[in-house]
Amino acid sequence: MKLDRIDIRILHELQKNGRITNVELADLVHLSPSPCLMRVKKLQQAGYITGYSAQIDVAKLGPTLTVFTEVTLKNHRQIDFARFQQALEKIDEAVECHLVSGGYDYLVKFVTAGISDYQAVMERLIDAEVGIDKYFSFVVIKTPFAKSHLPLQNLFDL
């Protein structure tokens, strides 16, 4: 499926507000409601839209700790990366995992109830012997902003 400017606009609007009505969306992307709905369904079927979710203000629920962790593996075979990733996927507190280039292998974002919970998660991960050589932790003091949407129109020049 080749995307055009209208498809990108639809994706842009939906990532900002997944609860927008089809009529409102159609108005924003300058389509009538029926063709707009057809495009949204095609984008879903093609896998461009993978789901919808609520954005939660976790701070209102209680205190949490966010930690970015640089992880370096002992070995760098395909099986080593797969083993680490499979183990990490099972950890609910690991909310993002990025394989990166540079001085370490992974950048992982953890969200836990506190520092002792983070330490317990890391100890379990080390004890699981999933190939970690070393890790460095960076505790987030404050998050001035975190965007939940990407600048699709700028990224894809449409």
N, CA, C and O of each residue as an XYZ file, in Angstrom:
632
protein
N       0.855     -1.189      0.000
C       0.000      0.000      0.000
C       0.889      1.236      0.000
O       1.734      1.392      0.881
N       0.709      2.096     -0.961
C       1.458      3.349     -1.031
C       0.640      4.440     -0.355
O      -0.529      4.647     -0.679
N       1.264      5.128      0.580
C       0.568      6.177      1.323
C       0.684      7.510      0.601
O       1.710      7.814     -0.008
N      -0.383      8.303      0.676
C      -0.333      9.653      0.136
C      -0.449     10.651      1.294
O      -0.463     10.270      2.465
N      -0.530     11.919      0.939
C      -0.581     12.966      1.968
C      -1.787     12.828      2.887
O      -1.692     13.086      4.086
N      -2.895     12.430      2.334
C      -4.110     12.287      3.153
C      -3.942     11.152      4.151
O      -4.343     11.284      5.307
N      -3.352     10.033      3.718
C      -3.103      8.917      4.641
C      -2.201      9.361      5.793
O      -2.451      9.039      6.955
N      -1.156     10.101      5.453
C      -0.229     10.588      6.493
C      -0.970     11.533      7.439
O      -0.768     11.473      8.652
N      -1.821     12.403      6.902
C      -2.600     13.302      7.758
C      -3.535     12.516      8.670
O      -3.695     12.850      9.844
N      -4.146     11.476      8.123
C      -5.026     10.626      8.944
C      -4.234     10.008     10.086
O      -4.672     10.049     11.236
N      -3.079      9.437      9.784
C      -2.230      8.834     10.828
C      -1.799      9.883     11.846
O      -1.803      9.625     13.050
N      -1.432     11.050     11.366
C      -1.010     12.139     12.252
C      -2.123     12.501     13.235
O      -1.879     12.622     14.436
N      -3.329     12.670     12.732
C      -4.455     13.047     13.593
C      -4.828     11.925     14.554
O      -5.135     12.183     15.718
N      -4.803     10.687     14.078
C      -5.165      9.561     14.947
C      -4.153      9.348     16.064
O      -4.527      8.961     17.171
N      -2.862      9.600     15.785
C      -1.892      9.413     16.871
C      -2.018     10.527     17.907
O      -1.647     10.324     19.063
N      -2.521     11.676     17.533
C      -2.770     12.745     18.494
C      -4.038     12.489     19.302
O      -4.105     12.817     20.486
N      -5.051     11.896     18.648
C      -6.326     11.661     19.324
C      -6.989     10.428     18.717
O      -7.697     10.526     17.714
N      -6.760      9.287     19.318
C      -7.322      8.039     18.827
C      -8.816      7.922     19.043
O      -9.454      7.021     18.496
N      -9.383      8.818     19.833
C     -10.830      8.776     20.110
C     -11.612      9.743     19.232
O     -12.818      9.903     19.421
N     -10.965     10.377     18.296
C     -11.639     11.332     17.418
C     -12.717     10.597     16.619
O     -12.527      9.449     16.219
N     -13.827     11.255     16.395
C     -14.878     10.627     15.595
C     -14.479     10.648     14.126
O     -13.647     11.455     13.710
N     -15.064      9.777     13.366
C     -14.755      9.735     11.936
C     -15.152     11.040     11.252
O     -14.459     11.497     10.344
N     -16.251     11.637     11.677
C     -16.707     12.905     11.085
C     -15.678     14.007     11.365
O     -15.331     14.777     10.470
N     -15.194     14.078     12.608
C     -14.181     15.087     12.955
C     -12.889     14.838     12.187
O     -12.270     15.773     11.679
N     -12.485     13.570     12.107
C     -11.270     13.221     11.370
C     -11.406     13.587      9.899
O     -10.497     14.177      9.315
N     -12.522     13.243      9.311
C     -12.751     13.552      7.894
C     -12.645     15.051      7.651
O     -12.065     15.480      6.654
N     -13.204     15.850      8.559
C     -13.137     17.301      8.427
C     -11.691     17.794      8.491
O     -11.296     18.663      7.714
N     -10.904     17.244      9.412
C      -9.508     17.679      9.563
C      -8.638     17.327      8.360
O      -7.696     18.050      8.035
N      -8.956     16.214      7.700
C      -8.120     15.794      6.559
C      -8.775     16.136      5.218
O      -8.293     15.731      4.160
N      -9.876     16.885      5.277
C     -10.559     17.388      4.078
C     -11.086     16.273      3.184
O     -10.864     16.263      1.973
N     -11.793     15.329      3.818
C     -12.484     14.259      3.098
C     -13.917     14.200      3.585
O     -14.245     14.764      4.628
N     -14.759     13.531      2.850
C     -16.089     13.250      3.376
C     -15.966     12.014      4.272
O     -15.017     11.244      4.118
N     -16.889     11.809      5.192
C     -16.751     10.728      6.185
C     -16.584      9.319      5.609
O     -15.768      8.547      6.113
N     -17.328      8.974      4.579
C     -17.264      7.609      4.050
C     -15.884      7.253      3.487
O     -15.343      6.210      3.855
N     -15.288      8.080      2.602
C     -13.940      7.762      2.121
C     -12.884      7.793      3.244
O     -11.905      7.047      3.211
N     -13.104      8.660      4.220
C     -12.171      8.727      5.347
C     -12.188      7.412      6.126
O     -11.134      6.864      6.452
N     -13.375      6.914      6.421
C     -13.508      5.651      7.145
C     -12.889      4.507      6.355
O     -12.240      3.632      6.929
N     -13.087      4.510      5.049
C     -12.490      3.466      4.206
C     -10.965      3.508      4.283
O     -10.318      2.463      4.345
N     -10.393      4.699      4.278
C      -8.933      4.839      4.373
C      -8.432      4.347      5.731
O      -7.419      3.651      5.807
N      -9.141      4.709      6.800
C      -8.732      4.258      8.141
C      -8.746      2.734      8.200
O      -7.814      2.125      8.727
N      -9.787      2.120      7.669
C      -9.869      0.655      7.682
C      -8.745      0.030      6.867
O      -8.185     -0.988      7.273
N      -8.402      0.625      5.718
C      -7.293      0.116      4.903
C      -5.966      0.256      5.653
O      -5.122     -0.638      5.594
N      -5.782      1.383      6.362
C      -4.555      1.594      7.140
C      -4.456      0.566      8.272
O      -3.365      0.095      8.591
N      -5.584      0.224      8.870
C      -5.593     -0.796      9.920
C      -5.268     -2.164      9.327
O      -4.431     -2.889      9.864
N      -5.915     -2.516      8.236
C      -5.699     -3.824      7.607
C      -4.268     -3.988      7.117
O      -3.719     -5.089      7.163
N      -3.659     -2.901      6.648
C      -2.280     -2.955      6.148
C      -1.248     -2.928      7.277
O      -0.052     -3.074      7.027
N      -1.706     -2.741      8.516
C      -0.791     -2.773      9.659
C      -0.149     -1.448     10.008
O       0.725     -1.407     10.874
N      -0.551     -0.361      9.364
C      -0.008      0.952      9.716
C      -0.540      1.411     11.068
O       0.173      2.061     11.833
N      -1.778      1.075     11.357
C      -2.376      1.367     12.665
C      -2.383      0.046     13.425
O      -3.076     -0.899     13.048
N      -1.609     -0.004     14.491
C      -1.453     -1.269     15.222
C      -2.337     -1.368     16.455
O      -2.418     -2.430     17.073
N      -3.002     -0.276     16.822
C      -3.879     -0.321     17.982
C      -4.148      1.061     18.517
O      -3.613      2.054     18.024
N      -4.988      1.112     19.538
C      -5.354      2.364     20.198
C      -5.192      2.148     21.693
O      -5.438      1.054     22.201
N      -4.777      3.195     22.395
C      -4.619      3.046     23.842
C      -4.850      4.374     24.539
O      -4.814      5.434     23.915
N      -5.084      4.303     25.831
C      -5.244      5.502     26.650
C      -3.881      5.931     27.173
O      -3.044      5.097     27.519
N      -3.670      7.230     27.225
C      -2.457      7.768     27.828
C      -2.770      8.069     29.288
O      -3.684      8.833     29.597
N      -2.002      7.460     30.174
C      -2.268      7.536     31.610
C      -1.297      8.512     32.279
O      -0.097      8.480     32.006
N      -1.808      9.364     33.139
C      -0.957     10.225     33.955
C      -0.550      9.413     35.186
O      -1.233      9.429     36.211
N       0.567      8.707     35.066
C       1.017      7.799     36.109
C       1.293      8.543     37.417
O       1.111      7.977     38.495
N       1.727      9.790     37.338
C       2.028     10.573     38.539
C       0.795     10.726     39.430
O       0.923     10.835     40.649
N      -0.378     10.734     38.837
C      -1.611     10.836     39.629
C      -1.893      9.557     40.400
O      -2.598      9.579     41.408
N      -1.341      8.433     39.927
C      -1.564      7.152     40.591
C      -0.644      6.968     41.796
O      -0.988      6.266     42.746
N       0.523      7.603     41.749
C       1.480      7.464     42.841
C       2.892      7.636     42.328
O       3.104      7.791     41.126
N       3.860      7.609     43.231
C       5.251      7.823     42.835
C       5.796      6.638     42.028
O       5.479      5.481     42.304
N       6.608      6.950     41.041
C       7.286      5.932     40.230
C       8.714      6.382     39.982
O       9.085      7.524     40.254
N       9.494      5.467     39.465
C      10.879      5.754     39.115
C      11.098      5.317     37.679
O      10.771      4.190     37.308
N      11.652      6.210     36.874
C      12.015      5.875     35.499
C      13.529      5.820     35.416
O      14.229      6.724     35.873
N      14.021      4.736     34.821
C      15.465      4.543     34.697
C      15.774      4.130     33.262
O      15.140      3.227     32.715
N      16.750      4.799     32.662
C      17.284      4.367     31.380
C      18.543      3.568     31.677
O      19.408      4.014     32.431
N      18.638      2.395     31.085
C      19.749      1.491     31.385
C      20.476      1.115     30.105
O      19.877      0.626     29.148
N      21.783      1.356     30.112
C      22.635      0.900     29.016
C      23.080     -0.520     29.343
O      23.610     -0.774     30.425
N      22.868     -1.439     28.418
C      23.227     -2.835     28.644
C      24.213     -3.279     27.577
O      23.997     -3.064     26.384
N      25.302     -3.904     28.022
C      26.281     -4.495     27.112
C      26.270     -6.000     27.329
O      26.345     -6.474     28.463
N      26.176     -6.742     26.244
C      26.174     -8.203     26.324
C      27.592     -8.749     26.262
O      28.491     -8.116     25.709
N      27.783     -9.940     26.841
C      29.092    -10.604     26.816
C      29.465    -11.047     25.411
O      30.614    -10.907     24.993
N      28.484    -11.584     24.680
C      28.716    -12.097     23.330
C      27.743    -11.435     22.375
O      26.702    -10.923     22.785
N      28.090    -11.451     21.105
C      27.293    -10.714     20.129
C      26.832    -11.585     18.967
O      26.816    -11.155     17.814
N      26.464    -12.802     19.293
C      25.891    -13.676     18.270
C      24.380    -13.437     18.222
O      23.796    -12.886     19.155
N      23.776    -13.850     17.145
C      22.321    -13.699     16.979
C      21.571    -14.318     18.158
O      20.614    -13.733     18.665
N      22.001    -15.484     18.585
C      21.333    -16.187     19.680
C      21.443    -15.422     21.002
O      20.542    -15.486     21.839
N      22.556    -14.696     21.185
C      22.744    -13.908     22.402
C      21.759    -12.736     22.454
O      21.163    -12.452     23.493
N      21.603    -12.064     21.312
C      20.643    -10.959     21.251
C      19.220    -11.482     21.458
O      18.438    -10.884     22.197
N      18.891    -12.578     20.815
C      17.540    -13.157     20.926
C      17.236    -13.562     22.364
O      16.137    -13.307     22.857
N      18.195    -14.191     23.044
C      17.985    -14.636     24.427
C      17.734    -13.441     25.348
O      16.833    -13.474     26.187
N      18.533    -12.394     25.186
C      18.358    -11.208     26.016
C      16.994    -10.561     25.755
O      16.273    -10.228     26.696
N      16.647    -10.387     24.497
C      15.381     -9.740     24.153
C      14.183    -10.543     24.651
O      13.211     -9.963     25.135
N      14.241    -11.852     24.538
C      13.139    -12.689     25.019
C      12.969    -12.562     26.527
O      11.847    -12.490     27.028
N      14.072    -12.534     27.239
C      13.997    -12.389     28.698
C      13.444    -11.016     29.068
O      12.623    -10.902     29.977
N      13.884     -9.992     28.380
C      13.462     -8.625     28.689
C      11.979     -8.417     28.392
O      11.299     -7.705     29.131
N      11.474     -9.020     27.336
C      10.055     -8.885     26.977
C       9.142     -9.387     28.084
O       8.003     -8.932     28.195
N       9.613    -10.303     28.895
C       8.809    -10.875     29.972
C       8.771     -9.988     31.212
O       8.022    -10.265     32.149
N       9.561     -8.937     31.227
C       9.631     -8.039     32.381
C       8.704     -6.856     32.139
O       8.965     -6.021     31.274
N       7.624     -6.790     32.904
C       6.634     -5.732     32.716
C       7.220     -4.338     32.889
O       6.799     -3.400     32.212
N       8.177     -4.196     33.781
C       8.769     -2.886     34.068
C       9.647     -2.370     32.923
O       9.947     -1.178     32.869
N      10.057     -3.242     32.022
C      10.825     -2.835     30.845
C       9.833     -2.371     29.794
O       9.192     -3.191     29.136
N       9.704     -1.058     29.632
C       8.665     -0.508     28.759
C       9.180     -0.129     27.370
O       8.382      0.074     26.456
N      10.478     -0.034     27.202
C      11.087      0.219     25.899
C      12.427     -0.481     25.851
O      13.131     -0.571     26.857
N      12.777     -0.978     24.672
C      14.079     -1.601     24.475
C      14.559     -1.241     23.084
O      13.851     -1.444     22.097
N      15.771     -0.702     23.012
C      16.339     -0.276     21.737
C      17.716     -0.909     21.557
O      18.583     -0.767     22.419
N      17.920     -1.602     20.447
C      19.245     -2.089     20.061
C      19.932     -0.907     19.407
O      19.415     -0.345     18.441
N      21.092     -0.523     19.923
C      21.744      0.704     19.461
C      23.178      0.436     19.019
O      23.763     -0.600     19.336
N      23.721      1.385     18.288
C      25.138      1.311     17.935
C      25.904      2.186     18.915
O      25.330      3.068     19.553
N      27.185      1.941     19.031
C      27.993      2.750     19.933
C      28.666      1.902     20.990
O      29.037      0.757     20.731
N      28.824      2.452     22.172
C      29.586      1.814     23.233
C      28.867      0.740     24.014
O      29.481      0.095     24.865
N      27.604      0.526     23.763
C      26.837     -0.518     24.446
C      25.834     -1.084     23.452
O      25.711     -0.576     22.337
N      25.125     -2.120     23.839
C      24.250     -2.817     22.894
C      22.785     -2.374     22.954
O      22.150     -2.208     21.913
N      22.249     -2.183     24.151
C      20.836     -1.862     24.315
C      20.651     -0.648     25.203
O      21.422     -0.407     26.131
N      19.614      0.109     24.897
C      19.139      1.152     25.796
C      17.726      0.727     26.192
O      16.847      0.593     25.340
N      17.517      0.516     27.489
C      16.249      0.005     27.991
C      15.645      1.032     28.947
O      16.337      1.597     29.794
N      14.351      1.260     28.795
C      13.635      2.157     29.710
C      12.810      1.306     30.661
O      11.974      0.507     30.239
N      13.060      1.491     31.948
C      12.315      0.792     32.994
C      11.456      1.802     33.751
O      11.879      2.936     33.974
N      10.266      1.397     34.141
C       9.439      2.191     35.054
C       9.061      1.267     36.202
O       8.415      0.237     36.010
N       9.479      1.661     37.404
C       9.238      0.843     38.594
C       8.633      1.715     39.695
O       8.520      2.933     39.558
N       8.252      1.059     40.784
C       7.685      1.777     41.921
C       8.755      2.552     42.690
O       8.428      3.515     43.384
N      10.014      2.155     42.584
C      11.085      2.830     43.304
C      12.423      2.188     42.995
O      12.511      1.245     42.209
N      13.464      2.714     43.626
C      14.828      2.263     43.334
C      15.050      0.811     43.752
O      15.751      0.074     43.059
N      14.469      0.393     44.868
C      14.658     -0.989     45.302
C      13.964     -1.962     44.342
O      14.448     -3.072     44.124
N      12.840     -1.546     43.776
C      12.162     -2.388     42.789
C      12.991     -2.494     41.509
O      13.086     -3.565     40.909
N      13.587     -1.379     41.101
C      14.460     -1.407     39.927
C      15.639     -2.345     40.176
O      15.984     -3.159     39.319
N      16.250     -2.227     41.345
C      17.387     -3.089     41.667
C      16.978     -4.561     41.658
O      17.732     -5.410     41.183
N      15.804     -4.862     42.173
C      15.315     -6.249     42.177
C      15.117     -6.767     40.751
O      15.438     -7.918     40.456
N      14.591     -5.919     39.875
C      14.414     -6.307     38.473
C      15.767     -6.618     37.846
O      15.922     -7.630     37.163
N      16.731     -5.759     38.076
C      18.059     -5.960     37.481
C      18.739     -7.194     38.061
O      19.405     -7.928     37.330
N      18.582     -7.436     39.364
C      19.166     -8.634     39.974
C      18.560     -9.909     39.389
O      19.275    -10.875     39.124
N      17.240     -9.910     39.186
C      16.593    -11.068     38.557
C      17.105    -11.274     37.134
O      17.310    -12.408     36.700
N      17.309    -10.178     36.414
C      17.803    -10.265     35.043
C      19.231    -10.801     35.012
O      19.567    -11.621     34.157
N      20.063    -10.350     35.926
C      21.446    -10.848     36.018
C      21.439    -12.323     36.412
O      22.158    -13.126     35.817
N      20.628    -12.686     37.412
C      20.549    -14.078     37.873
C      20.027    -15.027     36.793
O      20.325    -16.221     36.814
N      19.249    -14.494     35.851
C      18.703    -15.324     34.770
C      19.775    -15.707     33.753
O      19.532    -16.523     32.863
N      20.955    -15.115     33.888
C      22.086    -15.411     33.001
C      21.690    -15.333     31.531
O      21.774    -16.308     30.784
N      21.255    -14.133     31.146
C      20.851    -13.900     29.757
C      21.948    -13.193     28.951
O      21.685    -12.635     27.886
N      23.184    -13.222     29.476
C      24.321    -12.722     28.710
C      24.738    -11.294     28.984
O      25.474    -10.710     28.189
N      24.288    -10.714     30.089
C      24.669     -9.327     30.388
C      26.105     -9.281     30.894
O      26.464     -9.984     31.838
N      26.913     -8.454     30.264
C      28.293     -8.237     30.701
C      28.332     -7.114     31.731
O      28.917     -7.257     32.805
N      27.695     -5.988     31.381
C      27.653     -4.851     32.308
C      26.459     -3.978     31.957
O      25.921     -4.041     30.851
N      26.059     -3.163     32.923
C      24.976     -2.214     32.680
C      25.213     -0.951     33.488
O      25.827     -0.979     34.555
N      24.716      0.151     32.961
C      24.797      1.442     33.628
C      23.396      2.020     33.705
O      22.635      1.968     32.739
N      23.063      2.570     34.865
C      21.711      3.068     35.103
C      21.700      4.588     35.178
O      22.588      5.201     35.771
N      20.684      5.186     34.570
C      20.498      6.628     34.588
C      19.092      6.910     35.092
O      18.110      6.698     34.381
N      19.006      7.393     36.332
C      17.720      7.666     36.961
C      17.186      9.003     36.457
O      17.901     10.005     36.450
N      15.934      9.008     36.038
C      15.302     10.229     35.559
C      14.867     11.055     36.761
O      14.123     10.575     37.617
N      15.329     12.288     36.822
C      14.969     13.207     37.899
C      13.640     13.881     37.585
O      12.780     14.024     38.455
N      13.483     14.294     36.323
C      12.285     15.014     35.902
C      12.132     14.832     34.399
O      13.125     14.743     33.678
N      10.905     14.778     33.933
C      10.638     14.699     32.501
C       9.897     15.964     32.096
O       8.676     16.036     32.240
N      10.621     16.967     31.588
C       9.964     18.220     31.213
C       8.876     18.019     30.157
O       7.850     18.700     30.191
N       9.087     17.102     29.231
C       8.031     16.749     28.282
C       8.345     15.394     27.675
O       9.499     14.974     27.601
N       7.292     14.725     27.244
C       7.405     13.460     26.523
C       6.283     13.449     25.501
O       5.106     13.429     25.862
N       6.636     13.462     24.252
C       5.626     13.485     23.195
C       5.182     12.060     22.887
O       5.984     11.126     22.871
N       3.901     11.923     22.647
C       3.376     10.599     22.331
C       3.125     10.431     20.838
O       2.647      9.387     20.395
N       3.446     11.454     20.074
C       3.234     11.366     18.628
C       4.502     11.774     17.885
O       5.318     12.546     18.388
N       4.642     11.247     16.700
C       5.787     11.529     15.844
C       5.404     12.592     14.807
O       4.232     12.698     14.448
N       6.369     13.378     14.322
C       6.074     14.393     13.301
C       6.019     13.759     11.908
O       6.903     13.988     11.082
N       4.983     12.967     11.655
C       4.895     12.188     10.423
C       5.031     13.022      9.165
O       5.715     12.621      8.223
N       4.388     14.172      9.140
C       4.432     15.012      7.942
C       5.840     15.519      7.668
O       6.219     15.674      6.507
N       6.620     15.779      8.706
C       8.014     16.217      8.525
C       8.920     15.044      8.145
O       9.816     15.186      7.314
N       8.679     13.895      8.757
C       9.522     12.724      8.508
C       9.394     12.212      7.090
O      10.374     11.749      6.506
N       8.204     12.289      6.531
C       7.964     11.673      5.237
C       7.677     12.699      4.145
O       7.249     12.345      3.047
N       7.915     13.967      4.456
C       7.883     15.047      3.473
C       6.656     14.978      2.564
O       6.765     15.060      1.341
N       5.508     14.828      3.179
C       4.274     14.771      2.383
C       3.370     15.933      2.710
O       2.286     16.052      2.138
